């Protein structure tokens, strides 16, 4: 894994180069401590397996600051162009994220 960033996230990329077209798989670790991404979206669908811990996900369908709990063994689809945010609360979460690149992330406008 790469070093943990200010948001509490570390990644290790497999089977893909950043910004290129093609299938990719990325291991992502969200560290405990209420670390969450800002609302954002991706151009393509992403398929996420929760490998360890609990991963929390919020979406435009949720009320602000409300998250869905996804324990180890869960499988989640983030559909392209759908606003969401995600992270970890009281325990680390390790994910395997797969999709079709390029895997860009666009910040969502907060209202």
N, C-alpha and C positions, 0 to 999 in steps of 0.2 A: 504494500500500500504506500501511496505517497503520504507526506506529512499531513496532519490534520490542519485544515484551514480555519479561518476565523469563525466560520459558520458551524464548525464542529464536524466537518465532512472530510473523508479521505477516499481516494479512488485508486483502482488499478485497472488498466485497460487491457483487454484481451481481444484478439481477432479483428482489429480495426485500428485505423489511424484517424486521429481527430480531424474533423472537417471533410472527410472523404465519404463518397457514396459506398454503400455495401452494408452487409450484416455486421453488427457489432455486439459485443458482450462486455459489460463493465461491472466489476465488483465495487460496491460502494459501502462505506461504513459511516453511519451517523453516530457520533458519540453522545452519550447521555448528558443531560443537563439542559433540557429545553432548547436544543439546537434545531432551528427550522430554516428552510429556504424561504425566500420572499415569493409571493405569488408569481407564477410564470407558466409558460406553455412551450411545447415542442411541436415541430411541423408534422411529425409522423407518430404513429402509435408506438408505445413502449410497453414491454412486458416485463414485470418485475416479480421475482421470487424472493420471499423473505427467508433467508437462510438461518438467521440467528437473531434473538431478541424480539423487540416489538417496534414496529415502524408505524408512525402516525401520519395520516394523509388528510389534508383538507382540500375541498374543491369548491367551485362556484355554486354547487348545489347545497353545500353546507352553509350554515350561518357563520359569520366571521368568528375566527378563533376556535371553531369547533372542528375536531379531527376524528377520523375513523381509525380504530385500533386494528392493526394487522400483525398477528403473532407469527412466530416461526412456522413455516409450512404454508403460509398464505401465498396466494398468487393474485396480483393486481394488474389490470390493464389501464394505462394512461392513454386515452385516445388523443390523437393529434389535434392541436389547436384548442384543447380544453384546459382552462386555467386550473392550476392546483398548486399546493405547497406541501412540503413534507419534512419529516425529521424524526428526532428521538426525544423522549422525555426522561424517564428514570432509569433506562438501561440502553446500552449500545444496540444498534440495529445493523445487521450485515445483509446486503441485498445483492442479487444478481440482476442487472438491468440489461435487457436485450431489445434490439430494434433494428431498423433500417436507417442508415446514415445518409447525409450528414446529421449528426445529433446535436443540433443547436438548441439553445434555450433562450427564450425571449421574455423579458420582464413584462408582467401584466400591469396595466394601469390601475392604480388604487383609487377608489372613489369614496 
